[in-house]
Amino acid sequence: IYEGLLEFKLRVAAETMAVVEGKRTEEIVPYSEAKQQNRRILTTRQGKGQKDQKERKERLYQKGAVYLENDRRERKATGSYYTPDYIVQYIVEQTVGPILKEKLEKLRVVFRAAQEYLKKEQNRLKALRRTDIKPEHNTYNAYRVSLNEAFFDLKVLDPAMGSGHFLVEVVDYITDQLAKFLNGFRWNPVVYELALTRKKIEDGMREQGVTVDGDKLTDLNLLKRRVLKSCVYGVDVTPMAVELAKVSLWLDCFTLGAPLSFLDHHMKCGNSLIGADVKEIHQGISENLFGYQFSSLLEAAQLMRGVSKLSDVTAKEVAESHETYQQAYEALAPYKRLFDVWLSQYFGNKKAQDIANEHAQAIVDNNYAGLDASDVSVINAAPSL
């Protein structure tokens, strides 16, 4: 259903449009063109009786009306096709599988070390007769960075994600493999963190006067939710595809009592075939751009990465993710705009290098003083790449 929706484009009628009979499906063309070419305009009723004939009305969209247009020809030309499940599963197993296996084998030593640390903590606190301190919590805090964050530090990108078919399979596959791995340890900081997440969701629901069946908040549900927020990335040139991919992932990772995860930091609309990395642009633009300003770029990028570490188990945390993302987005905006200008030299903009070098500092500072009207227009018109 989602892939089928990608065949449609949202349009606004610039003039009166008519729905006419096409070779394979109905088409929408200007009403004047339909009349001039004597094309058959479809009607709202297709009855054969005389009464029905009188009640028929031409299917028209008046100027300013919004309508959906189906264009399978464009979809075919761009190579946008639905990939069968068995092919998706095979590709994910052959690409993500080996990398994930290697990663988990390296972490096995750390998991064992965490278990040993827990035993020592239990013995130490028992000797001190400290019942007010949980050895599991101390162990979790000691290994939160080296184990818990490292456990989910896996990045899988689909550069042409469509409606998210591959990404849904990636989330399911990674979750299953991680769950099998965790079952090999009697206790570990990751499962402890999942228990903390479960408690936070239950407490949040209790505050709202809502009863949640704790048995339905399984470790597998919570694990999948964390994989979604931390591990998967997607890009597509079609805005509709990006939104459909989010819906696909939200449905697949739905967690009872928890809000929908914030995904804007990882699901982006753009063209994966066009762009340049920061290092390349750094070499191409005057050093005036960077220097002390380069640290601001790195700080904004780090802020964006930080969104992945927020659990989003409450509405408040989702709002925090959105706010953090917005701060990072606004901080990165002047750099992105400048980089777009620099990159536009490959698309016929002969002034790109001059404008980028001359006004780099002003753009980074988000201060357009000193830019004349023509330069500002070139910057604002730069394609979002």
Phi, psi and chi 1 to 4 in degrees:
 res  aa     phi    psi   chi1   chi2   chi3   chi4
   1 ILE       -  -46.1  -67.6  173.5      -      -
   2 TYR   -62.6  -44.7  -70.3  167.5      -      -
   3 GLU   -63.0  -35.5  -67.9  -75.3  -25.2      -
   4 GLY   -64.3  -34.7      -      -      -      -
   5 LEU   -64.9  -24.8  -74.4  173.7      -      -
   6 LEU   -69.0  -12.9  -64.5 -179.5      -      -
   7 GLU   -77.1  -10.0  -64.3  178.3   -3.9      -
   8 PHE  -103.0  145.4  -69.3   87.3      -      -
   9 LYS  -122.8  140.5  -66.4  -71.0 -179.5   67.0
  10 LEU   -83.2  127.3 -163.5   62.9      -      -
  11 ARG  -127.2  156.5  -52.8  -70.4 -168.7 -165.0
  12 VAL  -120.7  124.4  178.0      -      -      -
  13 ALA   -66.2  117.9      -      -      -      -
  14 ALA   -79.2  -18.5      -      -      -      -
  15 GLU  -153.4 -179.8   57.8 -178.4  -70.7      -
  16 THR   -64.5  126.3  -59.0      -      -      -
  17 MET  -113.4  148.1  -53.4  -66.8  -71.8      -
  18 ALA  -120.7  144.2      -      -      -      -
  19 VAL   -91.4  116.5 -178.8      -      -      -
  20 VAL  -119.2  165.4  -59.6      -      -      -
  21 GLU   -80.8  124.3 -170.8  176.8   51.5      -
  22 GLY  -102.0 -172.5      -      -      -      -
  23 LYS   -69.1  -42.5  -68.9 -177.7  178.9  179.4
  24 ARG  -117.2  -30.6  -66.7 -172.7  176.8 -179.3
  25 THR  -147.6  170.1 -176.1      -      -      -
  26 GLU   -70.5  150.2   55.7 -172.1   46.5      -
  27 GLU  -125.0  158.5  -60.5  175.6    5.8      -
  28 ILE  -118.3  118.2  -58.7  175.2      -      -
  29 VAL  -132.7  163.0  -60.2      -      -      -
  30 PRO   -57.1  139.7  -27.0   36.0      -      -
  31 TYR   -59.3  -40.3 -177.9   75.1      -      -
  32 SER   -63.4  -37.8   56.9      -      -      -
  33 GLU   -67.3  -41.1  178.0 -176.6  -42.6      -
  34 ALA   -61.3  -41.7      -      -      -      -
  35 LYS   -68.7  -41.8  -75.0  -64.5 -174.2  179.7
  36 GLN   -64.7  -36.9 -175.9  178.0    5.8      -
  37 GLN   -95.0    5.9  -62.3  177.3    1.8      -
  38 ASN    55.2   40.4  -68.4  -38.1      -      -
  39 ARG   -82.6  147.5  -59.6 -167.9   65.7  174.3
  40 ARG   -76.4  116.3 -177.0 -169.9  169.8 -155.7
  41 ILE   -87.4  124.6  -60.1  177.2      -      -
  42 LEU   -71.4  153.0  -59.3 -179.5      -      -
  43 THR  -114.7  167.2   57.0      -      -      -
  44 THR   -73.2  -24.8   54.0      -      -      -
  45 ARG  -128.4  141.4  -62.5 -167.1   60.9  173.4
  46 GLN  -114.9   24.0  -59.9  -62.9  -39.0      -
  47 GLY   -66.4  162.0      -      -      -      -
  48 LYS  -106.1  -14.2  -64.5 -178.5  179.7  179.3
  49 GLY   -72.0  162.2      -      -      -      -
  50 GLN   -63.6  -38.7 -172.5  173.4    2.0      -
  51 LYS   -64.4  -41.6 -177.2  178.6  179.1 -178.7
  52 ASP   -64.6  -35.0  -70.7  -32.3      -      -
  53 GLN   -59.5  -40.1  -68.9  -80.3   -6.9      -
  54 LYS   -72.2  -29.3  -65.9  179.6 -179.8  178.8
  55 GLU   -86.6   -6.5  -67.0 -179.2    3.4      -
  56 ARG   -66.6  142.1  -72.0 -178.0 -174.2  179.3
  57 LYS  -130.3  140.9  -66.9 -177.7  179.1  179.2
  58 GLU   -64.3  139.1  -68.7 -178.4  -29.8      -
  59 ARG   -83.7  103.8  -68.3  173.2   57.5 -173.3
  60 LEU  -125.8  152.9  -55.2  176.3      -      -
  61 TYR  -117.6  116.4  -67.2  102.3      -      -
  62 GLN   -72.5  161.7  -59.0  -59.7  -32.2      -
  63 LYS   -54.6  129.7 -178.3  178.3 -179.8 -179.5
  64 GLY    94.1  -11.9      -      -      -      -
  65 ALA   -73.4  149.1      -      -      -      -
  66 VAL   -99.3  135.8  177.5      -      -      -
  67 TYR  -148.5  162.8   62.8   92.8      -      -
  68 LEU  -101.8  132.5  -74.0  174.0      -      -
  69 GLU  -115.6  129.2 -176.3  176.2   36.4      -
  70 ASN   -93.4  122.5 -172.4  -34.0      -      -
  71 ASP  -134.2   86.4 -167.9  -12.2      -      -
  72 ARG   -70.1  -24.9  -65.9 -175.4  179.9 -179.2
  73 ARG   -63.0  -42.1  -69.1  169.8  -62.3  176.6
  74 GLU   -66.2  -40.6 -179.5  177.5  -28.1      -
  75 ARG   -61.5  -41.6 -179.1  172.2  169.4   78.5
  76 LYS   -66.8  -39.7 -175.8  176.8  179.6 -179.9
  77 ALA   -66.4  -32.3      -      -      -      -
  78 THR   -89.6   -0.5   56.2      -      -      -
  79 GLY    70.0   30.9      -      -      -      -
  80 SER   -89.7  100.0  -56.1      -      -      -
  81 TYR  -129.2  152.2  -69.8  103.2      -      -
  82 TYR   -79.4  129.4 -179.6   78.7      -      -
  83 THR   -94.3  128.1  -50.1      -      -      -
  84 PRO   -58.2  150.9  -23.9   33.8      -      -
  85 ASP   -56.0  -45.3  -77.4  -25.2      -      -
  86 TYR   -64.9  -30.8   70.3   92.1      -      -
  87 ILE   -72.5  -42.0  -64.7  179.6      -      -
  88 VAL   -59.7  -47.2  172.1      -      -      -
  89 GLN   -61.6  -42.4  -67.9  169.0    2.2      -
  90 TYR   -63.1  -46.3  177.0   80.5      -      -
  91 ILE   -63.0  -43.5  -67.7  175.5      -      -
  92 VAL   -63.2  -44.1  171.2      -      -      -
  93 GLU   -63.0  -38.5  -71.1  172.3    2.2      -
  94 GLN   -81.4  -22.3  -61.7  -58.3  -47.8      -
  95 THR  -101.4  -52.0   54.7      -      -      -
  96 VAL   -78.2  -36.6 -179.7      -      -      -
  97 GLY   -51.3  -57.2      -      -      -      -
  98 PRO   -61.5  -39.0  -23.7   34.8      -      -
  99 ILE   -66.8  -42.1  -63.6  172.6      -      -
 100 LEU   -66.2  -41.3 -176.2   58.5      -      -
 101 LYS   -61.5  -44.7 -177.3  178.7  179.1 -179.5
 102 GLU   -62.6  -41.7 -179.2 -177.5   -6.4      -
 103 LYS   -62.8  -46.1  171.0 -171.9  174.8   62.2
 104 LEU   -67.5  -34.5  -66.6  178.2      -      -
 105 GLU   -64.0  -37.6  -76.5  -57.0  -45.5      -
 106 LYS   -67.7  -34.0  -69.6  179.7  179.7  178.5
 107 LEU   -80.7  -14.1  -77.6  175.8      -      -
 108 ARG   -57.4  -38.9 -167.6  179.5  -64.1  -84.9
 109 VAL   -63.5  -39.7  177.7      -      -      -
 110 VAL   -68.7  -38.5 -172.3      -      -      -
 111 PHE   -62.3  -41.7  -88.2   87.2      -      -
 112 ARG   -66.2  -37.5  -71.6  171.1  179.9  162.9
 113 ALA   -64.0  -36.7      -      -      -      -
 114 ALA   -65.8  -37.1      -      -      -      -
 115 GLN   -65.7  -40.9  -72.7 -175.7  -41.6      -
 116 GLU   -65.3  -39.5  -68.7  -62.0  -40.2      -
 117 TYR   -62.2  -40.7 -173.0   94.7      -      -
 118 LEU   -61.8  -43.7  175.2   62.6      -      -
 119 LYS   -60.7  -43.1  -69.4  179.0 -177.6  179.0
 120 LYS   -63.9  -40.1  -68.4  178.9 -179.5  178.6
 121 GLU   -64.9  -41.5  -84.3  -64.1  -73.2      -
 122 GLN   -61.7  -44.3  -71.2  171.8  -25.9      -
 123 ASN   -67.5  -39.5  -66.6  -27.3      -      -
 124 ARG   -65.6  -47.8 -177.5  178.6   71.5   85.9
 125 LEU   -69.4  -30.9  -66.4  172.6      -      -
 126 LYS   -66.5  -41.1 -175.7  177.6 -179.4 -179.5
 127 ALA   -65.5  -34.9      -      -      -      -
 128 LEU   -83.3   -5.3  -65.2  172.5      -      -
 129 ARG    56.3   41.0  -62.2 -178.9  179.6  179.8
 130 ARG   -98.9   99.7  -65.4  -66.9  -58.3  -88.4
 131 THR   -92.3   -5.9   58.5      -      -      -
 132 ASP   -86.7   -5.5   58.1  -39.6      -      -
 133 ILE  -117.9  132.1  -58.5  176.0      -      -
 134 LYS   -90.8  120.5  -71.1 -175.2  176.8 -178.2
 135 PRO   -62.3  -30.5   20.9  -32.2      -      -
 136 GLU   -64.6  -38.6  -66.9   85.4   -0.9      -
 137 HIS   -69.7  -40.2 -163.5   70.2      -      -
 138 ASN   -61.3  -41.7  -77.8   -1.2      -      -
 139 THR   -66.5  -41.0  -54.0      -      -      -
 140 TYR   -59.9  -46.6  165.0   67.2      -      -
 141 ASN   -63.2  -35.9  -74.6  -28.6      -      -
 142 ALA   -69.9  -29.5      -      -      -      -
 143 TYR  -114.8   12.2  -77.1   87.5      -      -
 144 ARG   -60.9  -40.4 -176.8  162.1   50.1 -172.7
 145 VAL   -83.6  -51.9  175.7      -      -      -
 146 SER   -70.5  -21.2   61.5      -      -      -
 147 LEU  -119.1  -59.2 -165.0  152.9      -      -
 148 ASN   -62.4  -50.1  -73.8   46.9      -      -
 149 GLU   -68.0  -37.4  -68.5 -173.9   11.0      -
 150 ALA   -66.5  -32.2      -      -      -      -
 151 PHE   -61.6  -36.7 -170.7   66.8      -      -
 152 PHE  -101.3   10.5  -65.6  101.8      -      -
 153 ASP   -85.4   70.6 -173.8   17.6      -      -
 154 LEU  -135.5  130.2  178.2   68.4      -      -
 155 LYS  -119.1  120.0  -60.3  177.1  178.5   63.4
 156 VAL  -121.2  121.7 -178.7      -      -      -
 157 LEU  -114.4  131.6  166.7   68.6      -      -
 158 ASP  -107.8  107.2 -174.2  -14.1      -      -
 159 PRO   -75.8   -7.0   29.9  -35.4      -      -
 160 ALA  -144.8   71.9      -      -      -      -
 161 MET   -77.1  -15.2   62.8 -178.6  170.2      -
 162 GLY    56.9 -130.0      -      -      -      -
 163 SER   -92.1   14.3   62.6      -      -      -
 164 GLY    91.6   18.6      -      -      -      -
 165 HIS   -58.2  -48.4 -165.3 -171.8      -      -
 166 PHE   -66.1  -42.6  -86.7   90.0      -      -
 167 LEU   -65.9  -36.7  -66.8 -179.2      -      -
 168 VAL   -62.4  -43.8  168.3      -      -      -
 169 GLU   -64.9  -38.2  178.3   62.1   29.3      -
 170 VAL   -61.7  -46.3  165.3      -      -      -
 171 VAL   -60.1  -46.0  170.2      -      -      -
 172 ASP   -64.0  -43.4  -69.2  -13.7      -      -
 173 TYR   -66.2  -48.5  178.4   81.0      -      -
 174 ILE   -61.6  -43.3  -67.1  177.7      -      -
 175 THR   -59.7  -45.4  -57.9      -      -      -
 176 ASP   -62.2  -43.6  -71.2  -17.3      -      -
 177 GLN   -67.6  -39.6  -63.1  -54.7  -50.5      -
 178 LEU   -66.4  -39.6  -65.5 -175.7      -      -
 179 ALA   -63.8  -43.7      -      -      -      -
 180 LYS   -60.9  -40.0  -69.1  177.4 -176.3  177.1
 181 PHE   -65.6  -44.8 -179.0   82.3      -      -
 182 LEU   -65.2  -29.2  -68.5  174.5      -      -
 183 ASN   -65.2  -16.1  -73.8  -22.6      -      -
 184 GLY   -80.9   -1.7      -      -      -      -
 185 PHE  -124.7  130.5  -59.9   90.3      -      -
 186 ARG   -62.6  -40.8 -171.0  172.0 -177.4 -179.0
 187 TRP  -142.5  143.4 -178.2   92.0      -      -
 188 ASN  -156.5  156.6   62.2   75.1      -      -
 189 PRO   -61.5  -26.0  -23.9   34.7      -      -
 190 VAL   -69.3  -47.1  174.0      -      -      -
 191 VAL   -64.0  -35.6  172.1      -      -      -
 192 TYR   -62.8  -40.7 -178.1   79.9      -      -
 193 GLU   -65.3  -37.6 -176.8  176.7   85.7      -
 194 LEU   -63.6  -35.8  -64.8  178.1      -      -
 195 ALA   -66.1  -38.5      -      -      -      -
 196 LEU   -64.3  -39.1  -65.9  177.9      -      -
 197 THR   -63.4  -44.1  -59.6      -      -      -
 198 ARG   -59.4  -44.9 -177.2 -176.9  -61.4  104.5
 199 LYS   -63.2  -38.6 -175.0  178.1 -175.4  -56.0
 200 LYS   -64.6  -40.9 -170.7 -179.0  -69.0 -173.1
 201 ILE   -64.7  -45.6  -67.9  174.7      -      -
 202 GLU   -62.8  -40.9  -69.0  173.4  -19.8      -
 203 ASP   -64.6  -40.3  -69.6  -14.7      -      -
 204 GLY   -63.8  -40.6      -      -      -      -
 205 MET   -68.6  -38.5  -69.9  -65.9   97.2      -
 206 ARG   -62.9  -38.4 -161.1  174.5  -64.8  112.8
 207 GLU   -63.6  -29.3  -70.6  176.8    3.3      -
 208 GLN   -89.9    1.9  -60.9  177.3   49.4      -
 209 GLY    76.0   23.9      -      -      -      -
 210 VAL  -110.5  132.5  179.0      -      -      -
 211 THR   -93.7  129.1  -57.2      -      -      -
 212 VAL  -117.9  134.5  176.7      -      -      -
 213 ASP   -74.6  106.9 -175.0   -4.0      -      -
 214 GLY   -60.4  -26.4      -      -      -      -
 215 ASP   -65.5  -23.2  -66.9  -22.6      -      -
 216 LYS   -86.1   -9.3  -66.9 -175.7  178.3  179.9
 217 LEU   -92.7   69.8  -76.3  172.0      -      -
 218 THR   -76.3  161.6   65.4      -      -      -
 219 ASP   -59.8  -34.1  -74.6   -9.8      -      -
 220 LEU   -65.8  -41.6 -163.3   63.5      -      -
 221 ASN   -60.7  -47.3  -68.4  137.3      -      -
 222 LEU   -68.4  -35.5  -60.2  173.2      -      -
 223 LEU   -66.1  -43.8 -171.4   62.7      -      -
 224 LYS   -62.7  -39.1  180.0 -177.6  -76.9 -168.9
 225 ARG   -62.4  -39.9 -175.6 -179.7  178.2   86.9
 226 ARG   -69.1  -39.3  179.4   63.4 -171.1  -86.9
 227 VAL   -61.2  -43.4  169.6      -      -      -
 228 LEU   -57.4  -47.7  168.7   64.3      -      -
 229 LYS   -70.7  -31.1 -175.6   70.1 -174.4  -70.2
 230 SER  -103.9  -30.4  -58.1      -      -      -
 231 CYS  -108.6  -23.5  -57.4      -      -      -
 232 VAL  -107.4  141.1  -64.7      -      -      -
 233 TYR  -131.0  146.9  -63.8   74.2      -      -
 234 GLY  -148.0  146.5      -      -      -      -
 235 VAL  -135.2  140.4 -179.9      -      -      -
 236 ASP  -151.2  147.0 -159.8  -82.4      -      -
 237 VAL   -77.0  -15.9   72.4      -      -      -
 238 THR  -100.2  119.9  -53.8      -      -      -
 239 PRO   -56.6  -39.6  -24.5   34.4      -      -
 240 MET   -59.6  -40.4  173.7   71.4   84.9      -
 241 ALA   -62.4  -40.2      -      -      -      -
 242 VAL   -61.2  -44.5  178.3      -      -      -
 243 GLU   -67.3  -39.8  -61.3  -54.4  -44.5      -
 244 LEU   -66.3  -36.6  -69.7  174.9      -      -
 245 ALA   -63.2  -40.9      -      -      -      -
 246 LYS   -60.8  -44.7  -69.4  178.6 -171.4  176.0
 247 VAL   -62.0  -43.5  173.4      -      -      -
 248 SER   -57.4  -46.1  -60.9      -      -      -
 249 LEU   -70.8  -38.5  -69.4  164.8      -      -
 250 TRP   -62.0  -44.0  -80.8  -32.0      -      -
 251 LEU   -64.3  -41.5  -70.6  174.1      -      -
 252 ASP   -67.8  -32.1 -174.9   57.3      -      -
 253 CYS  -109.3   20.5  -59.7      -      -      -
 254 PHE   -57.5  131.1  173.9   75.5      -      -
 255 THR  -122.7  122.6  -56.1      -      -      -
 256 LEU   -57.1  127.2 -175.5   68.7      -      -
 257 GLY    87.6   -9.1      -      -      -      -
 258 ALA  -111.2  146.3      -      -      -      -
 259 PRO   -73.1  167.4   27.9  -34.8      -      -
 260 LEU   -64.8  136.5  -59.7  176.4      -      -
 261 SER   -65.6  147.6  -62.8      -      -      -
 262 PHE   -77.7  124.2 -179.0   78.8      -      -
 263 LEU  -122.0   -1.8  -61.5  178.0      -      -
 264 ASP   -61.2  -24.6  -71.7    1.1      -      -
 265 HIS   -74.6  -18.8   64.5  -50.1      -      -
 266 HIS  -117.3  -19.3  -78.4 -176.3      -      -
 267 MET  -106.1  107.4  -54.9  -72.0  121.1      -
 268 LYS  -122.7  148.4  -50.4  -64.5  -71.0 -175.8
 269 CYS   -95.7  122.3 -177.8      -      -      -
 270 GLY  -179.9  179.2      -      -      -      -
 271 ASN  -108.4  110.4 -169.6  -30.1      -      -
 272 SER   -68.7  -14.8  -61.6      -      -      -
 273 LEU   -89.1   -7.3  -60.0  179.4      -      -
 274 ILE  -121.8  134.4  -58.6  171.4      -      -
 275 GLY   152.2 -177.3      -      -      -      -
 276 ALA  -155.3  149.9      -      -      -      -
 277 ASP   -86.2  166.5   59.1   32.9      -      -
 278 VAL   -61.1  -39.7  173.3      -      -      -
 279 LYS   -60.5  -42.5 -176.4  177.9  179.3 -179.3
 280 GLU   -64.2  -43.3  179.7 -177.4   -8.6      -
 281 ILE   -70.5  -34.8  -63.3  178.0      -      -
 282 HIS   -57.2  -40.8 -172.5 -171.9      -      -
 283 GLN   -73.7  -24.5  -63.9  170.9  -13.0      -
 284 GLY   -91.7  -18.2      -      -      -      -
 285 ILE  -109.6  151.6  -61.9 -179.1      -      -
 286 SER   -50.8  145.6  166.3      -      -      -
 287 GLU   -60.6  -16.9  -66.7  -65.5  -30.6      -
 288 ASN   -58.9  -26.6  -68.7  -26.7      -      -
 289 LEU   -65.4  -41.3  166.6   61.1      -      -
 290 PHE   -97.9 -107.5  -66.9   98.9      -      -
 291 GLY    57.5 -129.0      -      -      -      -
 292 TYR   -68.7  -21.5   71.3   91.8      -      -
 293 GLN   -73.6  -23.1  -69.1  -71.6   -3.7      -
 294 PHE   -63.3  -32.1 -172.8   58.6      -      -
 295 SER   -63.4  -33.0   61.1      -      -      -
 296 SER   -65.3  -38.1  -60.3      -      -      -
 297 LEU   -63.7  -44.5  174.6   61.4      -      -
 298 LEU   -66.3  -37.9  -64.6  179.0      -      -
 299 GLU   -64.8  -41.5  -71.6  171.9    4.7      -
 300 ALA   -65.5  -39.9      -      -      -      -
 301 ALA   -65.2  -39.3      -      -      -      -
 302 GLN   -65.6  -36.2 -169.3   61.6   35.4      -
 303 LEU   -63.1  -39.8 -165.7   62.7      -      -
 304 MET   -64.3  -40.3 -171.3   73.8   80.4      -
 305 ARG   -65.0  -32.4  -66.8 -170.8 -169.2   99.0
 306 GLY   -63.2  -23.0      -      -      -      -
 307 VAL   -61.4  -33.6  178.5      -      -      -
 308 SER   -64.8  -24.3  -61.0      -      -      -
 309 LYS   -86.6   -8.2  -62.2  179.3 -179.2  179.0
 310 LEU   -81.8  133.5  -60.6  173.3      -      -
 311 SER   -78.4  -24.9   61.2      -      -      -
 312 ASP    60.7   32.4  -70.3   -5.5      -      -
 313 VAL   -85.2  -10.0  -64.7      -      -      -
 314 THR  -130.2  161.1   63.9      -      -      -
 315 ALA   -60.3  -34.7      -      -      -      -
 316 LYS   -63.4  -41.7 -177.4  178.7  179.0 -178.5
 317 GLU   -70.1  -34.9  -70.3 -175.8   -3.1      -
 318 VAL   -63.1  -41.9  171.9      -      -      -
 319 ALA   -63.2  -37.0      -      -      -      -
 320 GLU   -66.2  -40.4 -175.8 -178.3  -10.8      -
 321 SER   -60.1  -45.1  -71.5      -      -      -
 322 HIS   -63.6  -41.8 -175.1  -84.6      -      -
 323 GLU   -66.8  -43.2 -176.5  178.3   -8.2      -
 324 THR   -63.1  -42.7  -56.4      -      -      -
 325 TYR   -61.4  -43.4  169.9   80.6      -      -
 326 GLN   -63.5  -40.5 -163.2   60.2   37.4      -
 327 GLN   -61.6  -45.5  -69.8  174.1   -0.4      -
 328 ALA   -65.7  -40.6      -      -      -      -
 329 TYR   -62.4  -44.2 -175.9   85.2      -      -
 330 GLU   -67.6  -36.4  -69.5  173.0    0.7      -
 331 ALA   -68.8  -33.3      -      -      -      -
 332 LEU   -83.5  -17.8  -71.1  170.0      -      -
 333 ALA   -54.8  -47.8      -      -      -      -
 334 PRO   -63.6  -34.8   19.5  -31.4      -      -
 335 TYR   -68.2  -44.4  -66.5   95.8      -      -
 336 LYS   -60.8  -42.6 -177.1 -178.3 -177.1  -58.6
 337 ARG   -63.5  -42.4  178.1  169.6  -68.9 -173.2
 338 LEU   -64.5  -42.8  177.9   60.1      -      -
 339 PHE   -65.0  -36.7  -67.1  170.7      -      -
 340 ASP   -61.9  -41.4  -78.0   -8.6      -      -
 341 VAL   -62.7  -46.0  172.4      -      -      -
 342 TRP   -60.8  -42.5 -178.4   85.1      -      -
 343 LEU   -71.4  -23.1 -162.2   59.7      -      -
 344 SER   -67.4   -9.5   67.8      -      -      -
 345 GLN   -62.2  -26.7   64.7 -176.1  -65.4      -
 346 TYR   -81.9   -1.3  -61.1  111.2      -      -
 347 PHE  -121.2   27.5  -64.0   85.7      -      -
 348 GLY    95.6    1.3      -      -      -      -
 349 ASN   -84.9   97.6 -176.5    4.7      -      -
 350 LYS   -71.6  -19.9  -63.5  179.9 -179.7  179.4
 351 LYS   -90.0   -1.0  -69.3 -175.0  175.8 -177.9
 352 ALA   -54.8  -51.0      -      -      -      -
 353 GLN   -63.6  -44.4  -77.8  -81.4   13.7      -
 354 ASP   -62.1  -46.5  -65.8  -23.2      -      -
 355 ILE   -65.1  -43.3  -64.6  174.6      -      -
 356 ALA   -63.2  -44.9      -      -      -      -
 357 ASN   -70.3  -41.4  -80.1  -61.4      -      -
 358 GLU   -70.6  -36.6 -177.3  179.4   -7.3      -
 359 HIS  -118.5   18.7  -59.2  -63.7      -      -
 360 ALA   -55.9  -48.3      -      -      -      -
 361 GLN   -63.4  -40.6 -164.9   66.1   53.8      -
 362 ALA   -64.6  -38.1      -      -      -      -
 363 ILE   -70.4  -43.0  -63.6  173.8      -      -
 364 VAL   -60.7  -39.2  169.5      -      -      -
 365 ASP   -77.5    0.2  -69.0  -20.9      -      -
 366 ASN    57.5   36.3 -158.3   23.0      -      -
 367 ASN  -126.0  111.5  176.5   11.3      -      -
 368 TYR   -93.4   12.3  -72.8   86.6      -      -
 369 ALA   -63.6  132.9      -      -      -      -
 370 GLY   100.4  -12.7      -      -      -      -
 371 LEU   -89.8  129.7  -64.8  176.6      -      -
 372 ASP   -81.9  169.6   60.2   37.4      -      -
 373 ALA   -59.4  -37.8      -      -      -      -
 374 SER   -67.8  -38.3   60.3      -      -      -
 375 ASP   -66.7  -42.2  -71.0  -18.4      -      -
 376 VAL   -61.5  -40.9  171.9      -      -      -
 377 SER   -65.0  -37.9   64.8      -      -      -
 378 VAL   -65.6  -42.1  171.8      -      -      -
 379 ILE   -64.5  -47.9  -68.4  170.2      -      -
 380 ASN   -67.7  -26.0  -71.4  -28.7      -      -
 381 ALA   -87.8   -4.4      -      -      -      -
 382 ALA   -61.1  136.6      -      -      -      -
 383 PRO   -66.1  145.5   25.4  -35.0      -      -
 384 SER   -81.0  105.9  179.0      -      -      -
 385 LEU  -104.3      -  -53.8  175.9      -      -
